[in-house]
Amino acid sequence: MKTSIVYYLSIILIFGLGSCNKETIIVDDPVIIVDPPTEIDYPVAKGIVTNEIEPIENTLVSVYQDGELKGTTKTDENGAFSTIEIETEEGDDIFLVFQNELYNIAYRKRSGEELTLSTLNVQLTNPENDLANDIIDNLDSDDHISLSGNIVDFLGDPGDALIAAEYEIDNINYYNYTKSDNLGYYELIVGKDALLYVYILGKNGDCAEYLTEEEIELTSGAKAEVMGPYQDDVVFDDYVVSLLNNELEISGQVKQCDGSASIVSEIQITIKDSGNRNQVYVFEGESDGTFTFSDDECMIFPYTIEVVGMDLANNMHSDTLFMEITESGYSTNLLELRACTISEVGFSTVTMNLDGIDYNFDQINVRLENGDVISDDQSTLSFALFTIPDIQQGSNDIIGLELGNWISGVYFKAVNSVMNANVTSLTANTAEVEVFGDFQDINGDVVQGTCTLSLKF
């Protein structure tokens, strides 16, 4: 005698099976009972396919098992689907592929038990780059596994990122990627027992991160993390994406100290993040001192922007305007940079002495702001980065001392972020400073040297 099985579905499924004994379905939402009683002993997937806003109809749902395409179905006008008419084998995992020409392809691997106990709702995402994730042929649980997890941003909210994997099986290269949905969830299907090259990209596909600190450079020039090989499905811990494309736009005006427009102006914008990434931009303003700056940056949230305006006609500069950025797509306008501090003519110089050998850095731009001596310009052939807070004669702190020369490749960075600086002479616009201690050179070796700074500000 046949027994009945009750399916808890989130959608209303109505179909007829033609025979001498007509079969019907009695619907008592959310319970569906097949009458006359019919035994269905294979897994059934059911759920709703959406984008970030609404259900998606006419999405093709393909069901694979044991490397064979078992059948296809489509979502209805409510985005709902069910594979009840696609017979599969009990016990073997099922792969489902969701295709809609307007969205990225999505893959899901589920056991029959998982499909029986819960619905399978899937969110498709819009393609935002030219990467292609083609259909994986002959999906088989003996050959393929699932990598899944959640992406979050530095505030703990769902993160927006692309997750890509490359691997090789039998000298054939495979590539697959997915995009996290608005809940931060992602799932990739990859080859079992393969060494995987996995990387995470910002939402526009430009800024790369990795699931761990290990990374490798691929022959294509991209960098990725080497992972695996894995025998079974892997669910990763939540991954915090901090490095994303940050669309930035800043506009304003440089003014003379009396409030009139600067006729000949220059603007310096410095972008710094917690990962020690520094970008410095120096450009001219319009004839009335107005300026607009826009760029996409791969920076770690939160990051800071420093803006300084120079009135070149009167050799004056403004105080630095500091902004902390905590979200992508930041813009600000009508900044007023009033140049009221005289700029010393000529470059500062720094000399590093190691074992009697001098290394010179002679194009250092330094300024005085509210008692602090600041050097943060990397646009010249040689540079020095540091801050001396509240400079005074005698003992001082010097923060973040870093020296470099783009041409010779000479580079030194203080081992300790804060060192002792001895200010041997100090006037309103000049200072002589000596720093002694440990520095890391361009090879990563620690050396001990004496740094002499002849500063004009």
PyMOL commands that set and color helices and strands:
alter all, ss='L'
color gray80, all
select helices_A, chain A and resi 112-117+312-314
alter helices_A, ss='H'
color red, helices_A
select strands_A, chain A and resi 7-8+24-28+31-35+46-50+60-65+68-74+80-82+94-99+106-110+122-123+144-152+162-169+172-179+185-191+196-201+208-209+216-217+223-227+234-235+239-240+243-256+265-273+278-284+290-300+303-311+316-318+321-325+330-342+348-354+357-364+367-369+372-375+382-388+394-405+411-414+418-426+430-441+446-456
alter strands_A, ss='S'
color yellow, strands_A
deselect
rebuild
show_as cartoon
